[in-house]
């Protein structure tokens, strides 16, 4: 069981680093308070859909976050057992 525990910890570190990189590559959704005052709120609440690289990064983030959550639960269970 020691091999699997070490392997899953390494995979967890790789997934967490990949998740950090993907989140940092994404564009911000609003320009803060200044953007809301000058009309940026329309873009934030509008019906514009993400296209291209933004959509791909969003889906990769979702997938990596699910994998991260599952791996965290599994590694926590293995350490506690």
Secondary structure as a PSIPRED ss2 file (coil, helix, strand):
# PSIPRED VFORMAT (PSIPRED V4.0)

   1 X C   1.000  0.000  0.000
   2 X H   0.000  1.000  0.000
   3 X H   0.000  1.000  0.000
   4 X H   0.000  1.000  0.000
   5 X H   0.000  1.000  0.000
   6 X H   0.000  1.000  0.000
   7 X H   0.000  1.000  0.000
   8 X H   0.000  1.000  0.000
   9 X H   0.000  1.000  0.000
  10 X H   0.000  1.000  0.000
  11 X H   0.000  1.000  0.000
  12 X H   0.000  1.000  0.000
  13 X H   0.000  1.000  0.000
  14 X H   0.000  1.000  0.000
  15 X H   0.000  1.000  0.000
  16 X H   0.000  1.000  0.000
  17 X H   0.000  1.000  0.000
  18 X H   0.000  1.000  0.000
  19 X H   0.000  1.000  0.000
  20 X H   0.000  1.000  0.000
  21 X H   0.000  1.000  0.000
  22 X H   0.000  1.000  0.000
  23 X H   0.000  1.000  0.000
  24 X H   0.000  1.000  0.000
  25 X H   0.000  1.000  0.000
  26 X C   1.000  0.000  0.000
  27 X C   1.000  0.000  0.000
  28 X C   1.000  0.000  0.000
  29 X C   1.000  0.000  0.000
  30 X C   1.000  0.000  0.000
  31 X C   1.000  0.000  0.000
  32 X H   0.000  1.000  0.000
  33 X H   0.000  1.000  0.000
  34 X H   0.000  1.000  0.000
  35 X H   0.000  1.000  0.000
  36 X H   0.000  1.000  0.000
  37 X H   0.000  1.000  0.000
  38 X C   1.000  0.000  0.000
  39 X C   1.000  0.000  0.000
  40 X H   0.000  1.000  0.000
  41 X H   0.000  1.000  0.000
  42 X H   0.000  1.000  0.000
  43 X H   0.000  1.000  0.000
  44 X H   0.000  1.000  0.000
  45 X H   0.000  1.000  0.000
  46 X C   1.000  0.000  0.000
  47 X C   1.000  0.000  0.000
  48 X C   1.000  0.000  0.000
  49 X C   1.000  0.000  0.000
  50 X C   1.000  0.000  0.000
  51 X C   1.000  0.000  0.000
  52 X C   1.000  0.000  0.000
  53 X H   0.000  1.000  0.000
  54 X H   0.000  1.000  0.000
  55 X H   0.000  1.000  0.000
  56 X H   0.000  1.000  0.000
  57 X H   0.000  1.000  0.000
  58 X H   0.000  1.000  0.000
  59 X H   0.000  1.000  0.000
  60 X H   0.000  1.000  0.000
  61 X H   0.000  1.000  0.000
  62 X H   0.000  1.000  0.000
  63 X H   0.000  1.000  0.000
  64 X H   0.000  1.000  0.000
  65 X H   0.000  1.000  0.000
  66 X H   0.000  1.000  0.000
  67 X H   0.000  1.000  0.000
  68 X H   0.000  1.000  0.000
  69 X H   0.000  1.000  0.000
  70 X H   0.000  1.000  0.000
  71 X H   0.000  1.000  0.000
  72 X H   0.000  1.000  0.000
  73 X H   0.000  1.000  0.000
  74 X H   0.000  1.000  0.000
  75 X H   0.000  1.000  0.000
  76 X H   0.000  1.000  0.000
  77 X H   0.000  1.000  0.000
  78 X H   0.000  1.000  0.000
  79 X H   0.000  1.000  0.000
  80 X H   0.000  1.000  0.000
  81 X C   1.000  0.000  0.000
